[in-house]
Amino acid sequence: MSLAFFAVVFGLVLLVWSADRFVEGSAVTARYFGMPPLLIGMVVVGFGTSAPEMVVSAISAWQGNPGIALGNAYGSNITNIALILGLTAVISPIAVHSRVLRKELPILTVVTGLAAWQVWDGVITRFDALLLLVVFAALMVWTIRQGMQTKADTLAVEVEQELAAQTMSLRRAVFWLVAGLLVLIVSSRLLVWGAVQIAQGFGVSDLLIGLTVVAIGTSLPELASSIIAARKGEHDIALGNIIGSNMFNTLAVVGIAGTIQPMGVGPEVFGRDVMVMTALTLSLFVVGYGVRGPGRINRFEGAFLLACYLGYNFYLVRTFF
């Protein structure tokens, strides 16, 4: 059992390190090839931070552990909103100025509703998974068009400022892109192995491990980047990380895992986890969209999100033990 704990801890450390190198290398490489800053912020950074969830869930599905795959995807979404945005807003209230992000918030809400509809019947078939991937591809096309057409946007300005501070050469950026991806795969395999061993050792389901330990671990890149961005006053980057990551998790991560291996879904996933994810997404839409002006997540709302996260995890532990 001690070896499994070591595998999880060491795997998480490597996962966070490799994900950071992968995202940084990808963003700088994209800049060298002339990709607009807004597109880098929306696609490369937002979706790149979800690379750990994608690799972990794909490996879990391949090895026949659907609980970890689903728990990782939906648990990461809950962690992103309740823990990461909550903690970020407590440190520095988040103001939403980007017009693009205000367009993406309703889309994220609809995508979450699609996820709830798919798990309602207790199974994610390959058709369901392929549908998720088709929707994801369509959203990617829309996102790229937005990034190419929209010139003046606060998200683009913030990303451009971040990229301007980077002095990395193209060769080094490509090296970290490839090396980060390779280490990401190795660390994900290590993490999944350790998580499965711990679940079997304590006699709990792999779903619990996926919703808690694995979800928190794979969300650490979003946590670090969002807090750093908020402390710099780059609020749109902080929120953009979460929106992009959650859409990627819901569509691409679950879609890829379900394509590899159709997954049975217990009733508790819909009645508990997906409902919590949906409620948090709706709350993010309400406070972040802003009806009469720029949306804002203040410290009180951030503290409320943190309380929701603690309450959810306390309920999870009580349910399984």
C-alpha positions as CSV (number, residue, x, y, z in Angstrom):
1,M,0.0,0.0,0.0
2,S,2.9,2.4,0.8
3,L,4.1,1.9,-2.8
4,A,0.7,2.9,-4.1
5,F,0.7,6.1,-2.0
6,F,4.2,6.9,-3.2
7,A,3.0,6.3,-6.8
8,V,0.1,8.7,-6.4
9,V,2.2,11.5,-4.8
10,F,5.1,11.2,-7.2
11,G,2.7,10.8,-10.1
12,L,0.9,14.0,-9.1
13,V,4.1,16.0,-8.7
14,L,5.3,14.8,-12.2
15,L,1.8,15.5,-13.6
16,V,1.8,19.1,-12.4
17,W,5.3,19.8,-13.6
18,S,4.9,18.2,-17.0
19,A,1.5,19.9,-17.6
20,D,3.1,23.3,-16.8
21,R,6.0,22.6,-19.3
22,F,3.6,21.3,-21.9
23,V,1.3,24.4,-21.7
24,E,4.2,26.8,-21.7
25,G,5.9,25.1,-24.6
26,S,2.6,25.0,-26.6
27,A,1.8,28.6,-26.0
28,V,5.2,29.9,-27.0
29,T,5.3,27.6,-30.0
30,A,1.9,28.9,-31.1
31,R,3.2,32.5,-30.8
32,Y,6.2,31.8,-33.0
33,F,3.9,30.4,-35.7
34,G,1.8,33.5,-35.6
35,M,-1.3,32.4,-33.7
36,P,-3.3,35.3,-32.4
37,P,-3.0,35.9,-28.6
38,L,-6.8,35.5,-28.1
39,L,-6.7,32.1,-29.8
40,I,-3.7,31.1,-27.7
41,G,-5.6,32.0,-24.5
42,M,-8.9,30.3,-25.6
43,V,-7.5,27.1,-27.1
44,V,-3.9,26.4,-26.1
45,V,-3.9,27.6,-22.5
46,G,-7.6,26.9,-21.7
47,F,-7.6,23.4,-23.2
48,G,-3.9,22.6,-22.6
49,T,-4.3,22.7,-18.8
50,S,-6.8,19.9,-19.3
51,A,-4.2,17.6,-20.8
52,P,-3.8,15.8,-17.5
53,E,-7.5,14.9,-17.3
54,M,-7.5,13.7,-20.9
55,V,-4.5,11.4,-20.5
56,V,-5.6,10.1,-17.1
57,S,-9.2,9.3,-18.2
58,A,-8.1,7.7,-21.4
59,I,-5.6,5.4,-19.6
60,S,-8.3,4.6,-17.0
61,A,-10.9,3.7,-19.7
62,W,-8.3,1.6,-21.5
63,Q,-7.5,-0.3,-18.3
64,G,-11.1,-0.9,-17.5
65,N,-11.5,1.6,-14.7
66,P,-14.5,3.8,-15.8
67,G,-15.0,5.2,-12.3
68,I,-11.7,6.9,-12.4
69,A,-12.3,8.2,-15.9
70,L,-15.7,9.7,-15.2
71,G,-14.9,10.8,-11.6
72,N,-11.8,12.5,-12.9
73,A,-13.7,14.5,-15.6
74,Y,-16.7,15.5,-13.6
75,G,-14.8,15.8,-10.3
76,S,-12.3,18.1,-12.1
77,N,-15.2,20.3,-13.2
78,I,-16.5,20.6,-9.7
79,T,-13.0,21.3,-8.4
80,N,-12.4,23.9,-11.0
81,I,-15.4,26.0,-10.1
82,A,-15.9,25.4,-6.4
83,L,-12.3,25.1,-5.2
84,I,-10.1,26.9,-7.8
85,L,-12.4,29.8,-8.7
86,G,-13.6,30.0,-5.1
87,L,-10.0,30.2,-3.7
88,T,-9.0,32.6,-6.5
89,A,-11.9,35.0,-5.8
90,V,-11.1,35.0,-2.1
91,I,-7.5,36.0,-2.9
92,S,-8.5,38.5,-5.5
93,P,-12.2,39.2,-6.7
94,I,-12.6,38.2,-10.3
95,A,-14.0,40.8,-12.8
96,V,-15.1,39.5,-16.2
97,H,-14.5,41.9,-19.0
98,S,-14.0,39.7,-22.0
99,R,-16.9,39.6,-24.5
100,V,-15.7,36.2,-25.7
101,L,-15.9,34.7,-22.2
102,R,-19.4,36.1,-21.8
103,K,-20.3,34.2,-25.0
104,E,-18.7,31.0,-23.7
105,L,-20.5,30.9,-20.3
106,P,-23.9,30.1,-21.9
107,I,-22.3,27.5,-24.1
108,L,-20.7,25.8,-21.1
109,T,-24.1,25.7,-19.4
110,V,-25.6,24.0,-22.4
111,V,-22.7,21.5,-22.6
112,T,-23.2,20.6,-18.9
113,G,-26.9,20.0,-19.6
114,L,-25.9,17.6,-22.5
115,A,-23.6,15.7,-20.0
116,A,-26.5,15.4,-17.6
117,W,-28.8,14.1,-20.3
118,Q,-26.3,11.5,-21.4
119,V,-25.7,10.0,-18.0
120,W,-29.4,10.0,-17.0
121,D,-29.9,6.5,-18.5
122,G,-27.0,5.0,-16.7
123,V,-24.6,4.4,-19.6
124,I,-22.3,6.4,-21.9
125,T,-22.3,4.5,-25.2
126,R,-19.8,4.9,-28.0
127,F,-22.5,6.9,-29.8
128,D,-22.8,9.2,-26.8
129,A,-19.0,9.6,-26.8
130,L,-18.8,10.3,-30.5
131,L,-21.6,12.9,-30.1
132,L,-19.5,14.6,-27.4
133,L,-16.5,14.7,-29.7
134,V,-18.6,16.0,-32.6
135,V,-19.9,18.9,-30.4
136,F,-16.3,19.5,-29.2
137,A,-15.1,19.7,-32.8
138,A,-17.8,22.2,-33.7
139,L,-17.0,24.3,-30.7
140,M,-13.3,24.3,-31.6
141,V,-14.2,25.6,-35.1
142,W,-16.4,28.3,-33.5
143,T,-13.6,29.2,-31.0
144,I,-11.0,29.4,-33.8
145,R,-13.3,31.7,-35.8
146,Q,-13.8,33.9,-32.7
147,G,-10.1,34.0,-32.1
148,M,-9.3,35.0,-35.7
149,Q,-12.1,37.6,-36.1
150,T,-12.2,39.3,-32.7
151,K,-9.4,41.9,-32.4
152,A,-10.0,44.0,-29.4
153,D,-10.6,41.9,-26.3
154,T,-9.3,42.1,-22.7
155,L,-8.4,38.4,-22.8
156,A,-6.2,38.9,-25.9
157,V,-4.5,41.9,-24.2
158,E,-3.7,39.8,-21.0
159,V,-2.4,36.8,-23.0
160,E,-0.3,39.1,-25.2
161,Q,1.3,40.7,-22.1
162,E,2.1,37.2,-20.7
163,L,3.6,36.0,-24.0
164,A,5.7,39.2,-24.3
165,A,7.4,38.3,-21.0
166,Q,8.5,35.0,-22.4
167,T,12.0,34.9,-23.8
168,M,12.1,31.2,-24.7
169,S,13.4,30.2,-28.1
170,L,11.4,28.2,-30.6
171,R,13.7,25.2,-30.3
172,R,13.4,25.2,-26.5
173,A,9.6,25.7,-26.7
174,V,9.2,22.6,-29.0
175,F,11.5,20.6,-26.7
176,W,9.3,21.4,-23.6
177,L,6.1,20.7,-25.6
178,V,7.3,17.2,-26.5
179,A,9.0,16.4,-23.2
180,G,6.1,17.7,-21.2
181,L,3.7,15.5,-23.2
182,L,5.8,12.4,-22.7
183,V,6.3,12.9,-19.0
184,L,2.6,13.7,-18.7
185,I,1.7,10.2,-20.2
186,V,4.2,8.4,-17.9
187,S,3.0,10.3,-14.7
188,S,-0.6,9.7,-15.6
189,R,0.0,5.9,-15.9
190,L,1.7,6.0,-12.5
191,L,-1.1,8.0,-10.9
192,V,-3.8,5.7,-12.3
193,W,-2.0,2.6,-11.1
194,G,-1.6,4.0,-7.6
195,A,-5.2,5.2,-7.4
196,V,-6.5,1.8,-8.4
197,Q,-4.3,0.1,-5.8
198,I,-5.5,2.5,-3.0
199,A,-9.1,2.0,-4.0
200,Q,-8.8,-1.8,-3.8
201,G,-6.8,-1.6,-0.6
202,F,-9.4,0.4,1.2
203,G,-12.3,-1.3,-0.4
204,V,-13.8,1.8,-1.9
205,S,-14.9,2.4,-5.5
206,D,-12.6,3.8,-8.0
207,L,-15.3,6.5,-8.6
208,L,-14.5,8.0,-5.2
209,I,-10.8,8.1,-5.9
210,G,-11.5,9.7,-9.3
211,L,-13.8,12.3,-7.8
212,T,-11.4,13.3,-5.0
213,V,-7.7,12.5,-5.2
214,V,-7.3,12.2,-9.0
215,A,-9.7,15.1,-9.8
216,I,-7.8,17.4,-7.4
217,G,-4.4,16.3,-8.7
218,T,-5.2,16.8,-12.4
219,S,-6.7,20.2,-11.6
220,L,-3.6,21.6,-9.9
221,P,-2.3,23.2,-13.2
222,E,-5.6,25.2,-13.4
223,L,-5.2,26.1,-9.7
224,A,-1.7,27.4,-10.1
225,S,-2.3,29.4,-13.3
226,S,-5.6,30.9,-12.1
227,I,-4.2,32.1,-8.8
228,I,-1.1,33.6,-10.5
229,A,-3.3,35.3,-13.1
230,A,-5.7,36.7,-10.5
231,R,-2.8,38.1,-8.4
232,K,-1.5,39.9,-11.6
233,G,-5.0,41.3,-12.2
234,E,-5.4,39.1,-15.3
235,H,-9.0,38.1,-14.3
236,D,-10.1,37.0,-17.8
237,I,-7.2,34.5,-18.0
238,A,-8.2,33.1,-14.6
239,L,-11.8,32.6,-15.6
240,G,-10.9,31.5,-19.2
241,N,-8.8,28.7,-17.8
242,I,-11.8,27.3,-16.0
243,I,-14.3,27.7,-18.8
244,G,-12.0,26.1,-21.4
245,S,-11.0,23.3,-19.0
246,N,-14.5,22.4,-18.1
247,M,-15.7,22.3,-21.7
248,F,-12.7,20.2,-22.6
249,N,-13.4,17.8,-19.7
250,T,-17.1,17.4,-20.4
251,L,-16.8,16.9,-24.1
252,A,-13.3,15.7,-25.1
253,V,-12.2,13.9,-22.0
254,V,-15.4,11.9,-21.5
255,G,-15.8,11.6,-25.3
256,I,-12.3,10.0,-25.7
257,A,-12.7,7.7,-22.7
258,G,-16.2,6.6,-23.9
259,T,-14.9,5.9,-27.4
260,I,-12.2,3.7,-26.0
261,Q,-14.5,1.9,-23.6
262,P,-18.3,2.4,-23.2
263,M,-19.0,3.2,-19.5
264,G,-21.7,2.2,-17.2
265,V,-22.8,5.0,-14.9
266,G,-24.2,4.4,-11.5
267,P,-27.3,6.3,-10.4
268,E,-25.3,8.3,-7.8
269,V,-23.3,9.9,-10.6
270,F,-26.4,11.6,-12.0
271,G,-28.2,12.2,-8.8
272,R,-25.2,13.6,-6.9
273,D,-22.1,14.4,-8.9
274,V,-23.6,15.7,-12.2
275,M,-26.3,17.6,-10.3
276,V,-23.6,19.4,-8.2
277,M,-21.6,20.1,-11.4
278,T,-24.7,21.5,-13.0
279,A,-25.6,23.7,-10.0
280,L,-22.1,25.1,-9.9
281,T,-22.1,25.8,-13.6
282,L,-25.4,27.6,-13.4
283,S,-24.1,29.7,-10.4
284,L,-21.0,30.6,-12.4
285,F,-23.2,31.6,-15.3
286,V,-25.3,33.9,-13.1
287,V,-22.5,35.7,-11.3
288,G,-19.9,35.6,-14.1
289,Y,-22.1,36.6,-17.1
290,G,-23.2,40.0,-15.7
291,V,-26.6,41.3,-16.9
292,R,-26.1,45.1,-16.4
293,G,-22.3,45.2,-16.9
294,P,-19.2,43.1,-16.4
295,G,-19.7,40.1,-14.3
296,R,-17.8,39.8,-11.0
297,I,-17.1,37.0,-8.5
298,N,-16.5,38.7,-5.2
299,R,-14.9,37.4,-2.0
300,F,-18.2,36.4,-0.4
301,E,-19.2,34.4,-3.5
302,G,-15.7,32.9,-3.6
303,A,-16.1,31.8,0.1
304,F,-19.5,30.3,-0.7
305,L,-18.0,28.3,-3.5
306,L,-15.3,27.0,-1.2
307,A,-17.9,26.0,1.4
308,C,-19.8,24.1,-1.3
309,Y,-16.7,22.2,-2.2
310,L,-15.9,21.3,1.4
311,G,-19.5,20.2,1.9
312,Y,-19.5,18.1,-1.2
313,N,-16.3,16.3,-0.3
314,F,-17.5,15.7,3.3
315,Y,-20.7,14.2,1.9
316,L,-18.7,12.0,-0.5
317,V,-16.5,10.6,2.3
318,R,-19.6,9.9,4.5
319,T,-21.3,8.2,1.7
320,F,-18.5,5.8,1.0
321,F,-17.4,5.2,4.6
